[in-house]
Amino acid sequence: MARFLQGRDTPPLGKPAFRALRPAAAVAARLPMTTRQWIYSVFSGAEGRREADIARIDADAVAASVADLYPRRRYPAVVVGSSNGALTHLCAALGVPWLPQTLLLPVRQHQVPPDDPIRAAHAFDRTARALLARNPGLVLHHMHDPNQDRLTLRRMAYFRVKRTRLGPAYEEFITDVLEPGGTILIAECGQQWPTTRIGQRHLFQLGAVGGIPPEEYRYGSPQIADYLRRHRAGVSEWQAPPADAESPEAEWGFDPALRDDITVFADRHGFHTARLMFDQPEDLSPLVADLYRWWHRQRDLPANRLLIDSFILLDPWRALLTGSVPYWTTFPVQPSLARLHRYLDGRDGYDYLHLALFCHGVNSVGTATAGQWRHLLRRARIEGIFAGVSPSRYPNDPYTFFGYQQALRAIPERHRMPEPLSLASLVAFLQEMSGRYPRVQMTTR
């Protein structure tokens, strides 16, 4: 989002320096599957930081580094809240920054098997207590997903922290850049997940949004038993600490305590607030895709090219530059595939479909097959293509993180960057489409 507001596209994995890894990724993509999985585990796990580093993190300093990414100029609105790819495209359309409530703190992890959630739940208790004592405005969600993240879990644990207060860095940024009387738009994803309380402001979550529902993580299924046999896990289901509550989902869910703090701050500074509420991460995707199509047609553009994003594989600059309609999927899993089919069923057809598929390295339970995605691409009236991923190597194609950008650059159409949509235009669009998105609500104050 920061690069978009600077007039730039998104580099591979979000960092320009990673472009240097493109040749290595091309070589790795031709290696045997087991070797590719080992490389994925090592590369993704390399993000993990030492426990001592995690315990010393200053959340306000981290928030300041997030805010410092954005150009310091006046904006009519600032978005604060849930992480969401469709929301990224919405912010791009409005030309406004987004401040995340949730951040990932990757912890270096060894000696904790992916299929032992009980051991994982308490593996970092001391580090968690130190982190939370230093940062009273955080809630820690320790997420452990042995289905989709099993390769990364070999070397890294997922600490996700949610801010319950804006804090000085976010407050300073908003007061510096938000126009007088401007709007703080609070993005609130209502996704919940069963959790176990480990300590004050410390929750453990088994599993995550993806191909299977939370109850299957805790009570098993024939598909999970087969998956564990294929991976020689030595167990037929995952044993986890008993769940004692439903909480905001670690990666996507919104903690409402932050909304209360934002409201007090906005009143104190004379800002308006608005709430964008949606039940699940992908509930925004049809709305944002329709908004872009409506917007493109107002600009006399064809609006006949659907760009299907996948998790972190998205680029708001290229989407607008090519006049594409962006539709974001969380992951390449069966529920996302079904929702995408439903979206296409209810719309005029698209001439071109460009499909990104995030590759997490393992054929986890609930992953949609390459054949199923190929079938979806046949719905294009002229051409449907995989965008930077090899269907023969999916879901373990290390080149997809670099090929995706190449695929977007290969789209021939180029259009002038438009002036941002106003918040009033968004409200007018939602009123025009009243009732079409029952799981999404927007209120203003």
Disulfide bonds with the S-S distance in Angstrom:
none
